[in-house]
Amino acid sequence: MTLDAVRLGEVEQLVLLAVLKLDGEAYAVPIRALIDRDAGVKLSRGSIYITLDRLQRKGLVESWFSDPTGEPGGKARRLFRIRPAGVAALKAARRAVERLSAGTALGKR
């Protein structure tokens, strides 16, 4: 998929930004908490997982499994990090919004 063909929805942008901010420590629970805290948007864990899978299929994030947590019966977490294509897609989305809002009340500072 070329970068020109990548279009990000609002939830995809929020999830990508959270993954970027969490810098290698991103999994569904802290992604969801960060989006709620910083953006004021409440998302279900299911919508986070679905979005992460879609972003991975688009080549914008990559995932791996951590070692199991230390508590008895601890599970491995599926961690995510943003790929260069994900950063580029976020920048392209921001530029598109800035260009479109230029000359409007939103574009005035």
MOPAC internal coordinates of N, CA, C and O (Angstrom, degrees):
PM7 1SCF
backbone

  N    0.0000 0     0.00 0     0.00 0    0    0    0
  C    1.4461 1     0.00 0     0.00 0    1    0    0
  C    1.5256 1   108.13 1     0.00 0    2    1    0
  O    1.2310 1   120.48 1   -52.44 1    3    2    1
  N    1.3070 1   116.69 1   127.56 1    3    2    1
  C    1.4538 1   119.44 1   178.96 1    5    3    2
  C    1.5160 1   109.91 1   -79.50 1    6    5    3
  O    1.2310 1   121.11 1   -22.01 1    7    6    5
  N    1.3225 1   115.48 1   157.99 1    7    6    5
  C    1.4593 1   119.79 1   179.59 1    9    7    6
  C    1.5185 1   110.57 1   -61.10 1   10    9    7
  O    1.2310 1   120.14 1   145.48 1   11   10    9
  N    1.3464 1   117.34 1   -34.52 1   11   10    9
  C    1.4568 1   120.30 1   178.49 1   13   11   10
  C    1.5284 1   111.21 1   -60.96 1   14   13   11
  O    1.2310 1   120.33 1   150.40 1   15   14   13
  N    1.3217 1   116.98 1   -29.60 1   15   14   13
  C    1.4635 1   121.01 1  -177.40 1   17   15   14
  C    1.5266 1   112.26 1   -85.85 1   18   17   15
  O    1.2310 1   119.78 1   168.66 1   19   18   17
  N    1.3308 1   118.03 1   -11.34 1   19   18   17
  C    1.4574 1   121.09 1  -177.98 1   21   19   18
  C    1.5219 1   108.94 1   -82.57 1   22   21   19
  O    1.2310 1   120.92 1   -61.21 1   23   22   21
  N    1.3047 1   115.84 1   118.79 1   23   22   21
  C    1.4580 1   122.33 1   173.86 1   25   23   22
  C    1.5116 1   106.80 1  -121.33 1   26   25   23
  O    1.2310 1   120.85 1   -48.77 1   27   26   25
  N    1.3066 1   115.97 1   131.23 1   27   26   25
  C    1.4558 1   120.14 1  -177.40 1   29   27   26
  C    1.5164 1   110.97 1  -103.31 1   30   29   27
  O    1.2310 1   121.09 1   -47.28 1   31   30   29
  N    1.3209 1   115.51 1   132.72 1   31   30   29
  C    1.4467 1   120.49 1   171.14 1   33   31   30
  C    1.5244 1   109.51 1   -80.05 1   34   33   31
  O    1.2310 1   120.67 1    -9.44 1   35   34   33
  N    1.3151 1   116.33 1   170.56 1   35   34   33
  C    1.4675 1   121.15 1  -177.90 1   37   35   34
  C    1.5302 1   111.80 1   -59.58 1   38   37   35
  O    1.2310 1   120.02 1   133.90 1   39   38   37
  N    1.3134 1   117.56 1   -46.10 1   39   38   37
  C    1.4713 1   120.20 1  -178.97 1   41   39   38
  C    1.5247 1   109.76 1   -65.91 1   42   41   39
  O    1.2310 1   120.20 1   141.06 1   43   42   41
  N    1.3247 1   117.22 1   -38.94 1   43   42   41
  C    1.4594 1   119.72 1   177.11 1   45   43   42
  C    1.5277 1   110.97 1   -60.92 1   46   45   43
  O    1.2310 1   120.27 1   137.90 1   47   46   45
  N    1.3199 1   117.08 1   -42.10 1   47   46   45
  C    1.4617 1   120.08 1   178.08 1   49   47   46
  C    1.5253 1   111.11 1   -62.94 1   50   49   47
  O    1.2310 1   120.11 1   135.11 1   51   50   49
  N    1.3280 1   117.40 1   -44.89 1   51   50   49
  C    1.4630 1   120.88 1   179.64 1   53   51   50
  C    1.5258 1   110.95 1   -61.15 1   54   53   51
  O    1.2310 1   120.43 1   134.69 1   55   54   53
  N    1.3187 1   116.79 1   -45.31 1   55   54   53
  C    1.4681 1   120.75 1  -178.87 1   57   55   54
  C    1.5244 1   110.46 1   -65.91 1   58   57   55
  O    1.2310 1   119.90 1   135.98 1   59   58   57
  N    1.3309 1   117.80 1   -44.02 1   59   58   57
  C    1.4687 1   120.34 1   178.08 1   61   59   58
  C    1.5289 1   111.31 1   -60.59 1   62   61   59
  O    1.2310 1   120.28 1   136.69 1   63   62   61
  N    1.3229 1   117.06 1   -43.31 1   63   62   61
  C    1.4648 1   120.11 1   179.07 1   65   63   62
  C    1.5258 1   111.22 1   -63.54 1   66   65   63
  O    1.2310 1   120.43 1   140.78 1   67   66   65
  N    1.3238 1   116.79 1   -39.22 1   67   66   65
  C    1.4676 1   120.03 1   178.02 1   69   67   66
  C    1.5256 1   110.70 1   -65.93 1   70   69   67
  O    1.2310 1   119.99 1   137.66 1   71   70   69
  N    1.3166 1   117.62 1   -42.34 1   71   70   69
  C    1.4726 1   121.20 1   177.67 1   73   71   70
  C    1.5261 1   109.48 1   -60.74 1   74   73   71
  O    1.2310 1   120.35 1   136.54 1   75   74   73
  N    1.3143 1   116.94 1   -43.46 1   75   74   73
  C    1.4640 1   121.49 1   178.73 1   77   75   74
  C    1.5266 1   110.68 1   -61.37 1   78   77   75
  O    1.2310 1   120.38 1   134.60 1   79   78   77
  N    1.3223 1   116.88 1   -45.40 1   79   78   77
  C    1.4647 1   121.60 1  -179.19 1   81   79   78
  C    1.5227 1   112.54 1   -66.20 1   82   81   79
  O    1.2310 1   120.07 1   144.60 1   83   82   81
  N    1.3147 1   117.47 1   -35.40 1   83   82   81
  C    1.4636 1   121.43 1  -177.37 1   85   83   82
  C    1.5254 1   112.37 1   -79.06 1   86   85   83
  O    1.2310 1   119.85 1   168.24 1   87   86   85
  N    1.3089 1   117.89 1   -11.76 1   87   86   85
  C    1.4643 1   124.23 1   167.11 1   89   87   86
  C    1.5343 1   114.81 1    45.26 1   90   89   87
  O    1.2310 1   121.12 1  -113.67 1   91   90   89
  N    1.3334 1   115.47 1    66.33 1   91   90   89
  C    1.4587 1   120.52 1   175.78 1   93   91   90
  C    1.5181 1   114.66 1    86.87 1   94   93   91
  O    1.2310 1   119.77 1   175.43 1   95   94   93
  N    1.3179 1   118.05 1    -4.57 1   95   94   93
  C    1.4675 1   122.44 1   178.62 1   97   95   94
  C    1.5305 1   110.89 1  -113.67 1   98   97   95
  O    1.2310 1   120.83 1  -156.19 1   99   98   97
  N    1.3110 1   116.02 1    23.81 1   99   98   97
  C    1.4632 1   120.93 1  -173.48 1  101   99   98
  C    1.5233 1   111.70 1   -89.70 1  102  101   99
  O    1.2310 1   121.20 1   -58.85 1  103  102  101
  N    1.3141 1   115.32 1   121.15 1  103  102  101
  C    1.4602 1   122.77 1   166.60 1  105  103  102
  C    1.5163 1   106.58 1  -143.14 1  106  105  103
  O    1.2310 1   119.55 1    -6.02 1  107  106  105
  N    1.3057 1   118.46 1   173.98 1  107  106  105
  C    1.4643 1   121.90 1  -166.28 1  109  107  106
  C    1.5265 1   114.04 1   -52.70 1  110  109  107
  O    1.2310 1   119.42 1   135.37 1  111  110  109
  N    1.3220 1   118.72 1   -44.63 1  111  110  109
  C    1.4711 1   120.60 1  -174.28 1  113  111  110
  C    1.5315 1   112.02 1   -63.47 1  114  113  111
  O    1.2310 1   118.74 1   125.84 1  115  114  113
  N    1.3447 1   120.02 1   -54.16 1  115  114  113
  C    1.4622 1   117.62 1   179.46 1  117  115  114
  C    1.5313 1   113.59 1   -69.87 1  118  117  115
  O    1.2310 1   119.67 1   151.87 1  119  118  117
  N    1.3275 1   118.23 1   -28.13 1  119  118  117
  C    1.4636 1   120.10 1   174.87 1  121  119  118
  C    1.5177 1   109.52 1   -61.10 1  122  121  119
  O    1.2310 1   121.03 1   131.21 1  123  122  121
  N    1.3095 1   115.63 1   -48.79 1  123  122  121
  C    1.4728 1   121.46 1  -179.57 1  125  123  122
  C    1.5243 1   110.98 1   -61.27 1  126  125  123
  O    1.2310 1   120.36 1   135.47 1  127  126  125
  N    1.3288 1   116.91 1   -44.53 1  127  126  125
  C    1.4687 1   120.96 1  -179.29 1  129  127  126
  C    1.5274 1   111.46 1   -64.36 1  130  129  127
  O    1.2310 1   120.16 1   138.31 1  131  130  129
  N    1.3176 1   117.30 1   -41.69 1  131  130  129
  C    1.4588 1   121.47 1  -179.57 1  133  131  130
  C    1.5255 1   111.53 1   -64.83 1  134  133  131
  O    1.2310 1   120.34 1   136.47 1  135  134  133
  N    1.3202 1   116.96 1   -43.53 1  135  134  133
  C    1.4631 1   120.86 1   178.63 1  137  135  134
  C    1.5261 1   110.30 1   -63.75 1  138  137  135
  O    1.2310 1   120.30 1   139.11 1  139  138  137
  N    1.3155 1   117.02 1   -40.89 1  139  138  137
  C    1.4632 1   120.99 1   178.06 1  141  139  138
  C    1.5310 1   110.00 1   -64.00 1  142  141  139
  O    1.2310 1   120.42 1   131.89 1  143  142  141
  N    1.3313 1   116.80 1   -48.11 1  143  142  141
  C    1.4701 1   121.38 1  -176.24 1  145  143  142
  C    1.5287 1   112.28 1   -68.05 1  146  145  143
  O    1.2310 1   120.19 1   130.78 1  147  146  145
  N    1.3351 1   117.25 1   -49.22 1  147  146  145
  C    1.4624 1   120.40 1  -171.73 1  149  147  146
  C    1.5265 1   114.18 1   -87.51 1  150  149  147
  O    1.2310 1   120.01 1   149.26 1  151  150  149
  N    1.3208 1   117.59 1   -30.74 1  151  150  149
  C    1.4649 1   120.61 1  -177.43 1  153  151  150
  C    1.5212 1   112.55 1  -107.89 1  154  153  151
  O    1.2310 1   120.25 1   166.59 1  155  154  153
  N    1.3411 1   117.13 1   -13.41 1  155  154  153
  C    1.4550 1   120.32 1  -178.52 1  157  155  154
  C    1.5166 1   112.81 1    69.64 1  158  157  155
  O    1.2310 1   120.68 1  -153.61 1  159  158  157
  N    1.3291 1   116.31 1    26.39 1  159  158  157
  C    1.4650 1   121.31 1  -179.25 1  161  159  158
  C    1.5183 1   108.67 1  -114.13 1  162  161  159
  O    1.2310 1   120.81 1   -56.80 1  163  162  161
  N    1.3231 1   116.06 1   123.20 1  163  162  161
  C    1.4603 1   120.92 1   179.23 1  165  163  162
  C    1.5244 1   109.36 1   -94.74 1  166  165  163
  O    1.2310 1   121.23 1   -58.36 1  167  166  165
  N    1.3292 1   115.26 1   121.64 1  167  166  165
  C    1.4630 1   121.51 1   178.63 1  169  167  166
  C    1.5218 1   109.07 1  -122.44 1  170  169  167
  O    1.2310 1   120.60 1   -31.23 1  171  170  169
  N    1.3089 1   116.46 1   148.77 1  171  170  169
  C    1.4637 1   119.92 1   175.63 1  173  171  170
  C    1.5290 1   109.29 1   -76.05 1  174  173  171
  O    1.2310 1   120.95 1   -22.91 1  175  174  173
  N    1.3242 1   115.78 1   157.09 1  175  174  173
  C    1.4689 1   118.75 1   175.83 1  177  175  174
  C    1.5215 1   110.10 1   -61.02 1  178  177  175
  O    1.2310 1   120.61 1   143.21 1  179  178  177
  N    1.3154 1   116.44 1   -36.79 1  179  178  177
  C    1.4601 1   120.28 1   179.22 1  181  179  178
  C    1.5161 1   112.00 1   -59.86 1  182  181  179
  O    1.2310 1   120.10 1   137.73 1  183  182  181
  N    1.3285 1   117.42 1   -42.27 1  183  182  181
  C    1.4625 1   119.50 1  -179.90 1  185  183  182
  C    1.5282 1   110.57 1   -68.52 1  186  185  183
  O    1.2310 1   119.98 1   148.84 1  187  186  185
  N    1.3295 1   117.64 1   -31.16 1  187  186  185
  C    1.4688 1   120.92 1   175.80 1  189  187  186
  C    1.5336 1   109.04 1   -64.93 1  190  189  187
  O    1.2310 1   120.26 1   131.71 1  191  190  189
  N    1.3352 1   117.10 1   -48.29 1  191  190  189
  C    1.4774 1   120.94 1  -179.34 1  193  191  190
  C    1.5276 1   111.47 1   -61.02 1  194  193  191
  O    1.2310 1   120.66 1   134.80 1  195  194  193
  N    1.3197 1   116.33 1   -45.20 1  195  194  193
  C    1.4646 1   120.45 1  -179.76 1  197  195  194
  C    1.5257 1   110.16 1   -61.34 1  198  197  195
  O    1.2310 1   120.76 1   136.50 1  199  198  197
  N    1.3247 1   116.16 1   -43.50 1  199  198  197
  C    1.4634 1   120.34 1  -179.57 1  201  199  198
  C    1.5236 1   111.23 1   -66.26 1  202  201  199
  O    1.2310 1   120.05 1   137.72 1  203  202  201
  N    1.3315 1   117.51 1   -42.28 1  203  202  201
  C    1.4638 1   120.38 1   177.94 1  205  203  202
  C    1.5234 1   111.40 1   -61.43 1  206  205  203
  O    1.2310 1   120.35 1   138.29 1  207  206  205
  N    1.3146 1   116.94 1   -41.71 1  207  206  205
  C    1.4737 1   120.14 1   177.62 1  209  207  206
  C    1.5254 1   110.89 1   -61.95 1  210  209  207
  O    1.2310 1   120.52 1   136.40 1  211  210  209
  N    1.3264 1   116.61 1   -43.60 1  211  210  209
  C    1.4643 1   120.73 1   179.50 1  213  211  210
  C    1.5359 1   110.56 1   -64.37 1  214  213  211
  O    1.2310 1   120.11 1   137.68 1  215  214  213
  N    1.3382 1   117.40 1   -42.32 1  215  214  213
  C    1.4677 1   120.90 1   178.41 1  217  215  214
  C    1.5247 1   111.38 1   -64.10 1  218  217  215
  O    1.2310 1   120.60 1   144.75 1  219  218  217
  N    1.3300 1   116.46 1   -35.25 1  219  218  217
  C    1.4612 1   119.22 1   178.00 1  221  219  218
  C    1.5304 1   110.52 1   -69.57 1  222  221  219
  O    1.2310 1   120.27 1   138.76 1  223  222  221
  N    1.3196 1   117.09 1   -41.24 1  223  222  221
  C    1.4688 1   119.89 1   177.17 1  225  223  222
  C    1.5269 1   111.09 1   -61.27 1  226  225  223
  O    1.2310 1   120.04 1   146.61 1  227  226  225
  N    1.3242 1   117.53 1   -33.39 1  227  226  225
  C    1.4682 1   122.45 1   177.81 1  229  227  226
  C    1.5343 1   111.91 1   -77.48 1  230  229  227
  O    1.2310 1   119.88 1   171.93 1  231  230  229
  N    1.3367 1   117.84 1    -8.07 1  231  230  229
  C    1.4585 1   121.15 1  -179.87 1  233  231  230
  C    1.5166 1   114.23 1    81.02 1  234  233  231
  O    1.2310 1   120.15 1  -160.92 1  235  234  233
  N    1.3367 1   117.32 1    19.08 1  235  234  233
  C    1.4623 1   121.18 1  -176.04 1  237  235  234
  C    1.5236 1   113.39 1   -94.66 1  238  237  235
  O    1.2310 1   120.44 1   158.64 1  239  238  237
  N    1.3246 1   116.77 1   -21.36 1  239  238  237
  C    1.4673 1   122.07 1   174.71 1  241  239  238
  C    1.5272 1   108.06 1  -134.90 1  242  241  239
  O    1.2310 1   121.16 1   -17.83 1  243  242  241
  N    1.3182 1   115.38 1   162.17 1  243  242  241
  C    1.4643 1   120.90 1   172.01 1  245  243  242
  C    1.5152 1   107.58 1  -129.96 1  246  245  243
  O    1.2310 1   120.76 1   -22.26 1  247  246  245
  N    1.3270 1   116.14 1   157.74 1  247  246  245
  C    1.4624 1   119.91 1  -177.70 1  249  247  246
  C    1.5157 1   110.48 1  -134.59 1  250  249  247
  O    1.2310 1   121.88 1   -19.06 1  251  250  249
  N    1.3228 1   114.01 1   160.94 1  251  250  249
  C    1.4608 1   123.04 1   175.56 1  253  251  250
  C    1.5209 1   106.68 1  -155.86 1  254  253  251
  O    1.2310 1   120.80 1   -14.36 1  255  254  253
  N    1.3134 1   116.08 1   165.64 1  255  254  253
  C    1.4594 1   120.47 1   179.63 1  257  255  254
  C    1.5215 1   109.68 1  -102.13 1  258  257  255
  O    1.2310 1   121.16 1   -46.23 1  259  258  257
  N    1.3282 1   115.39 1   133.77 1  259  258  257
  C    1.4617 1   121.46 1   177.48 1  261  259  258
  C    1.5237 1   108.99 1   -77.24 1  262  261  259
  O    1.2310 1   121.01 1    -7.89 1  263  262  261
  N    1.3063 1   115.67 1   172.11 1  263  262  261
  C    1.4581 1   119.64 1   169.59 1  265  263  262
  C    1.5239 1   107.94 1   -67.12 1  266  265  263
  O    1.2310 1   119.89 1   -25.46 1  267  266  265
  N    1.3261 1   117.82 1   154.54 1  267  266  265
  C    1.4644 1   119.26 1   177.51 1  269  267  266
  C    1.5248 1   111.36 1   -58.72 1  270  269  267
  O    1.2310 1   120.70 1   -32.66 1  271  270  269
  N    1.3290 1   116.26 1   147.34 1  271  270  269
  C    1.4584 1   120.58 1   177.84 1  273  271  270
  C    1.5220 1   109.47 1   -64.88 1  274  273  271
  O    1.2310 1   120.35 1   -19.89 1  275  274  273
  N    1.3329 1   116.94 1   160.11 1  275  274  273
  C    1.4570 1   122.23 1  -171.71 1  277  275  274
  C    1.5186 1   116.49 1   -72.57 1  278  277  275
  O    1.2310 1   119.64 1   159.22 1  279  278  277
  N    1.3191 1   118.29 1   -20.78 1  279  278  277
  C    1.4650 1   118.95 1  -177.92 1  281  279  278
  C    1.5209 1   110.83 1   -72.72 1  282  281  279
  O    1.2310 1   120.16 1   -24.43 1  283  282  281
  N    1.3265 1   117.30 1   155.57 1  283  282  281
  C    1.4663 1   120.79 1   179.11 1  285  283  282
  C    1.5383 1   110.35 1   -54.94 1  286  285  283
  O    1.2310 1   121.10 1   -48.60 1  287  286  285
  N    1.3007 1   115.51 1   131.40 1  287  286  285
  C    1.4610 1   120.20 1  -178.62 1  289  287  286
  C    1.5118 1   112.96 1    76.21 1  290  289  287
  O    1.2310 1   120.34 1  -167.69 1  291  290  289
  N    1.3559 1   116.96 1    12.31 1  291  290  289
  C    1.4534 1   121.26 1  -177.50 1  293  291  290
  C    1.5122 1   112.32 1   -60.12 1  294  293  291
  O    1.2310 1   121.38 1   -37.58 1  295  294  293
  N    1.3160 1   114.96 1   142.42 1  295  294  293
  C    1.4595 1   120.54 1  -177.24 1  297  295  294
  C    1.5231 1   110.23 1  -105.28 1  298  297  295
  O    1.2310 1   121.49 1   -24.66 1  299  298  297
  N    1.3071 1   114.75 1   155.34 1  299  298  297
  C    1.4623 1   120.45 1   172.40 1  301  299  298
  C    1.5258 1   108.03 1   -74.93 1  302  301  299
  O    1.2310 1   120.92 1   -33.60 1  303  302  301
  N    1.3163 1   115.84 1   146.40 1  303  302  301
  C    1.4615 1   120.92 1   177.44 1  305  303  302
  C    1.5196 1   109.32 1  -103.32 1  306  305  303
  O    1.2310 1   121.40 1   -35.00 1  307  306  305
  N    1.3130 1   114.93 1   145.00 1  307  306  305
  C    1.4636 1   119.99 1   173.31 1  309  307  306
  C    1.5284 1   106.80 1   -89.12 1  310  309  307
  O    1.2310 1   121.08 1   -70.58 1  311  310  309
  N    1.3160 1   115.55 1   109.42 1  311  310  309
  C    1.4588 1   122.18 1  -177.77 1  313  311  310
  C    1.5291 1   109.98 1   -97.57 1  314  313  311
  O    1.2310 1   121.21 1   -26.86 1  315  314  313
  N    1.3131 1   115.28 1   153.14 1  315  314  313
  C    1.4602 1   121.65 1  -178.25 1  317  315  314
  C    1.5127 1   110.66 1  -129.34 1  318  317  315
  O    1.2310 1   121.52 1   -31.72 1  319  318  317
  N    1.3343 1   114.69 1   148.28 1  319  318  317
  C    1.4667 1   120.63 1   169.68 1  321  319  318
  C    1.5195 1   107.35 1  -138.72 1  322  321  319
  O    1.2310 1   122.20 1   -27.91 1  323  322  321
  N    1.3145 1   113.40 1   152.09 1  323  322  321
  C    1.4539 1   119.84 1  -179.20 1  325  323  322
  C    1.5245 1   109.43 1   -78.17 1  326  325  323
  O    1.2310 1   120.71 1   -36.56 1  327  326  325
  N    1.3008 1   116.25 1   143.44 1  327  326  325
  C    1.4611 1   122.52 1   176.44 1  329  327  326
  C    1.5317 1   108.27 1   -98.00 1  330  329  327
  O    1.2310 1   120.10 1   -16.83 1  331  330  329
  N    1.3145 1   117.42 1   163.17 1  331  330  329
  C    1.4718 1   119.35 1   178.64 1  333  331  330
  C    1.5308 1   113.36 1   -52.72 1  334  333  331
  O    1.2310 1   120.27 1   143.45 1  335  334  333
  N    1.3281 1   117.08 1   -36.55 1  335  334  333
  C    1.4675 1   119.64 1   178.17 1  337  335  334
  C    1.5225 1   111.42 1   -64.73 1  338  337  335
  O    1.2310 1   119.99 1   149.21 1  339  338  337
  N    1.3352 1   117.62 1   -30.79 1  339  338  337
  C    1.4611 1   121.08 1   177.27 1  341  339  338
  C    1.5124 1   111.54 1   -69.12 1  342  341  339
  O    1.2310 1   120.46 1   138.55 1  343  342  341
  N    1.3308 1   116.73 1   -41.45 1  343  342  341
  C    1.4671 1   121.00 1   176.73 1  345  343  342
  C    1.5313 1   109.25 1   -62.77 1  346  345  343
  O    1.2310 1   120.64 1   135.40 1  347  346  345
  N    1.3287 1   116.39 1   -44.60 1  347  346  345
  C    1.4638 1   120.58 1   179.37 1  349  347  346
  C    1.5287 1   111.33 1   -61.96 1  350  349  347
  O    1.2310 1   119.98 1   139.86 1  351  350  349
  N    1.3293 1   117.65 1   -40.14 1  351  350  349
  C    1.4707 1   121.20 1   179.43 1  353  351  350
  C    1.5229 1   110.71 1   -65.21 1  354  353  351
  O    1.2310 1   120.08 1   139.89 1  355  354  353
  N    1.3363 1   117.45 1   -40.11 1  355  354  353
  C    1.4702 1   120.67 1   177.11 1  357  355  354
  C    1.5261 1   111.06 1   -63.91 1  358  357  355
  O    1.2310 1   120.45 1   137.00 1  359  358  357
  N    1.3209 1   116.75 1   -43.00 1  359  358  357
  C    1.4678 1   120.46 1   179.28 1  361  359  358
  C    1.5282 1   110.59 1   -64.03 1  362  361  359
  O    1.2310 1   120.51 1   138.67 1  363  362  361
  N    1.3194 1   116.62 1   -41.33 1  363  362  361
  C    1.4667 1   120.51 1   179.41 1  365  363  362
  C    1.5270 1   111.01 1   -64.31 1  366  365  363
  O    1.2310 1   120.34 1   139.18 1  367  366  365
  N    1.3235 1   116.96 1   -40.82 1  367  366  365
  C    1.4668 1   120.90 1   178.75 1  369  367  366
  C    1.5260 1   110.45 1   -64.37 1  370  369  367
  O    1.2310 1   120.35 1   137.95 1  371  370  369
  N    1.3230 1   116.94 1   -42.05 1  371  370  369
  C    1.4739 1   120.53 1   179.38 1  373  371  370
  C    1.5251 1   110.12 1   -64.42 1  374  373  371
  O    1.2310 1   120.39 1   135.99 1  375  374  373
  N    1.3374 1   116.86 1   -44.01 1  375  374  373
  C    1.4748 1   120.05 1   179.43 1  377  375  374
  C    1.5280 1   110.86 1   -61.86 1  378  377  375
  O    1.2310 1   120.17 1   139.88 1  379  378  377
  N    1.3174 1   117.28 1   -40.12 1  379  378  377
  C    1.4641 1   120.75 1   180.00 1  381  379  378
  C    1.5248 1   111.00 1   -62.40 1  382  381  379
  O    1.2310 1   120.37 1   136.55 1  383  382  381
  N    1.3195 1   116.89 1   -43.45 1  383  382  381
  C    1.4676 1   120.68 1   178.95 1  385  383  382
  C    1.5278 1   110.02 1   -66.03 1  386  385  383
  O    1.2310 1   120.00 1   138.35 1  387  386  385
  N    1.3239 1   117.60 1   -41.65 1  387  386  385
  C    1.4603 1   120.90 1   179.53 1  389  387  386
  C    1.5287 1   110.93 1   -63.03 1  390  389  387
  O    1.2310 1   120.20 1   137.31 1  391  390  389
  N    1.3421 1   117.22 1   -42.69 1  391  390  389
  C    1.4673 1   120.34 1   179.18 1  393  391  390
  C    1.5218 1   110.95 1   -65.07 1  394  393  391
  O    1.2310 1   120.67 1   137.03 1  395  394  393
  N    1.3114 1   116.32 1   -42.97 1  395  394  393
  C    1.4539 1   120.29 1  -177.62 1  397  395  394
  C    1.5267 1   111.31 1   -68.62 1  398  397  395
  O    1.2310 1   119.81 1   144.68 1  399  398  397
  N    1.3236 1   117.98 1   -35.32 1  399  398  397
  C    1.4549 1   120.66 1  -178.21 1  401  399  398
  C    1.5257 1   113.11 1   -83.52 1  402  401  399
  O    1.2310 1   119.75 1   167.60 1  403  402  401
  N    1.3325 1   118.08 1   -12.40 1  403  402  401
  C    1.4546 1   121.13 1   177.79 1  405  403  402
  C    1.5245 1   109.68 1   -58.93 1  406  405  403
  O    1.2310 1   120.94 1   -45.28 1  407  406  405
  N    1.3168 1   115.81 1   134.72 1  407  406  405
  C    1.4689 1   120.33 1   179.37 1  409  407  406
  C    1.5095 1   113.20 1    84.61 1  410  409  407
  O    1.2310 1   119.85 1  -176.13 1  411  410  409
  N    1.3093 1   117.89 1     3.87 1  411  410  409
  C    1.4672 1   121.25 1   175.99 1  413  411  410
  C    1.5266 1   108.17 1  -112.31 1  414  413  411
  O    1.2310 1   120.81 1    -5.49 1  415  414  413
  N    1.3263 1   116.05 1   174.51 1  415  414  413
  C    1.4613 1   120.58 1   176.95 1  417  415  414
  C    1.5306 1   111.01 1   -60.54 1  418  417  415
  O    1.2310 1   120.33 1   152.11 1  419  418  417
  N    1.3316 1   116.98 1   -27.89 1  419  418  417
  C    1.4677 1   120.26 1   178.00 1  421  419  418
  C    1.5157 1   111.50 1   -72.50 1  422  421  419
  O    1.2310 1   120.23 1   149.04 1  423  422  421
  N    1.3200 1   117.17 1   -30.96 1  423  422  421
  C    1.4503 1   121.65 1  -177.06 1  425  423  422
  C    1.5142 1   113.45 1   -80.83 1  426  425  423
  O    1.2310 1   120.06 1   167.60 1  427  426  425
  N    1.3232 1   117.50 1   -12.40 1  427  426  425
  C    1.4658 1   121.88 1   180.00 1  429  427  426
  C    1.5093 1   109.63 1   -86.36 1  430  429  427
  O    1.2310 1   121.38 1   -40.24 1  431  430  429
  N    1.3080 1   114.96 1   139.76 1  431  430  429
  C    1.4708 1   117.85 1  -178.30 1  433  431  430
  C    1.4907 1   111.49 1  -106.77 1  434  433  431
  O    1.2310 1   120.10 1   180.00 1  435  434  433

